[in-house]
Amino acid sequence: MSEERLLAEVHDDFGVIRVYEVGPYRILEFGEAVEQSCVFVADPAWLEYDYTRAMLLGALCHEAPESALFLGLGAGTLTQACLKFLPLEDVEVIELRPDVPRLAMEYLGLTDDPRLYVRIGDALELLDSAEPADLIFVDLYTDQGPGVGHLAWNFLGACQKRLSPGGWLVINQWAADDGKPLGAALLRGLFHRHYWECPVKEGNVVLFVPADLEQTLDHDALKARADALAPVLGYSLQSLLDVVRPAS
């Protein structure tokens, strides 16, 4: 097993952020050994975790997204993948901790892409000032687990309303012991049971939420887009497609 090497350690108002190198990977860690992101140094757009691959699958629900909003950056691997593989023209990121994007650019391969705009602040406060987007990703985790936004009715509803027509909201939701997403009752009520779930091996459930009730998930089109992307991704999304289910 490769030796772990500390590359950076930062203390801010929210705790500790560390970046480690382990073999060909670099790890972003919050708090006491809570791994947030894993980057394959040779290709920072490579998605190592199933939950990030499931979130990319959620992005493929949209036929041709031009804009995306990321609420929570982490190491930026999902952002990098979406910039690399989707026809995006404008990408906005809202990240709570100012050192996270700096460390992502310095150590984790996040590129200064001209399409990318990063704002520092609380997503719950800054959402209203964000541009509407075809894709909105919610991934607001701390060293204690999911941030309050993952169970905030008004915030999650506002995320859906911020979508452009035909857009998709992709939420990396914690899973409860029964395998359902955290706050399942709230989510069913808020989104009128009109969303899809993709459980992943890390223990999360990624939600695909359309902009409105008239919009549905076209499984055949989603599979076709995922299959077309597989050769350039270097991996298949089929195992995730196989477990996508209607809201439970």
Helices and strands as residue ranges (DSSP letters): E 4-12, E 15-22, E 25-30, E 34-40, H 50-59, E 67-71, H 77-85, E 90-95, H 99-107, E 116-120, H 123-126, G 127-129, E 133-138, E 141-142, E 145-146, G 148-151, H 153-161, E 163-174, H 184-190, E 196-199, E 204-210, H 219-233, H 238-241, E 245-246
